[in-house]
């Protein structure tokens, strides 16, 4: 089962990346292609990571994904650079994009090590980024500032509201999948967690959201939903 899931995840990840790259090549706005990868791959990882019996499965999935990437790179030596350019945010250079990925992986790694014995926390941290953070840009870009003037920079209240809603939804989904806690019993705490996450994303600049959101989500879930849980 682990092998089947790993093959599916690795192939799906490579396919999603190829579709996003093709969209970028065809003139689609970079942020749309970036969010396609953000949401799709984050969801696939978040919903599959706890289905593996051990770490061999995720490592195999990563290896399969990298094998596709290396094969494509062998046919196009500029592929990695093109992917970095396509994945860069407006006004961000490729070094910033690389840093964003590194800090995001570091944050997820810390959450994985600290909260592996509570799957709901790990999955909520992944889904909050792939759903909540992504929703902030998907809603905020086209609709941000249309109802309420942007308070500063490119952040908007509409985008903040989207982050709040989908972050709460991500936490609820993780609890339904991996915990026996009644959602109604912790509803107000989940709303508070969602509010804190939306504020954290609102004040984050550049790649800081990739570093702070997974850690922030995990710590909030630990403090307010699983306060008696011991680390490791």
Secondary structure, DSSP 8 states (H G I E B T S, - for coil): -HHHHHHHHHHHHHHHHHHHHHHHHTT--HHHHHHHHHHHHHHHHHHHGGGSSSHHHHHHHHHHHHHHHHHHHHH-TTHHHHHHHHH--TT--HHHHHHHHHHHHHHHHHHHHHHTT-HHHHHHHHHIIIIIIHHHHHHHHHHTTSSS--SBTTB-HHHHHHHHHHHHHHHHHHHHHH----TGGGHHHHHHHHHHHHHHHHH--TTHHHHHHHHHHHHHHHHHT-TT----
